Amino acid sequence: MNRKEEAVKLINKKINGETFLSYEEIATITGYHPKYVLKLKKEILNNEITLEHGNKNRKPVNAIPETERKYIIDLYRRSNVSIRRFCKFYGKRSYSCIYNVLKDANLIHKDK
């Protein structure tokens, strides 16, 4: 059980009169600020509480589009230069970004 679930459980007990803990004590137990505990209480009373983050399972805004990913892979396959030179030539993305794209496509093999 994570902290938010525990806080919601304790707030529900407080609302139903099953415990005599204060909201400050609930905040201390869960590690949240007392104002956040009162915000959670308000959300519980209005039936707006969500235990899951709103951006969960969404693709990040700054992620590389699939078309650019394919373009980088195709361009690298046609070249015969090192990754560093390719990154300087491409110039739109950082070295680590291009490296991760090529690594995911199994185009980079580390020799030990």
C-alpha positions, 0 to 999 in steps of 0.5 A, spaced: 500 500 500 502 506 498 502 513 502 496 515 498 492 509 499 494 509 506 492 516 507 485 515 503 484 509 508 485 513 514 481 519 512 475 515 510 476 512 517 476 519 520 470 521 516 466 515 518 468 516 526 472 510 526 478 513 529 480 519 533 486 521 529 487 528 527 488 530 520 495 533 522 496 526 525 494 523 519 499 527 515 505 525 520 503 518 519 503 518 511 508 523 511 504 528 507 503 536 509 497 537 513 494 542 507 494 536 502 491 531 507 485 536 507 485 537 500 484 529 499 479 529 504 475 534 500 476 530 494 474 524 497 467 528 499 466 530 492 468 523 489 473 526 485 479 522 488 484 518 484 489 513 486 493 513 479 496 519 476 493 523 471 499 522 466 500 514 467 500 510 460 501 516 456 507 517 451 512 523 454 511 530 450 518 530 448 519 523 446 522 522 439 516 521 434 516 514 430 517 517 424 524 521 426 526 514 429 525 510 423 529 516 419 535 516 424 535 508 423 535 508 416 540 514 415 545 510 420 544 504 416 546 507 410 552 511 413 559 508 415 561 513 420 562 512 427 556 514 432 559 520 434 560 523 427 553 521 425 551 525 431 555 531 429 552 530 422 545 529 424 545 535 429 538 535 431 538 530 437 543 529 443 548 524 442 545 520 448 538 520 444 541 518 438 545 512 441 539 510 445 535 509 438 540 505 435 541 501 441 534 499 441 534 498 434 540 493 435 545 497 431 550 498 436 554 492 439 559 493 445 565 489 444 568 487 451 
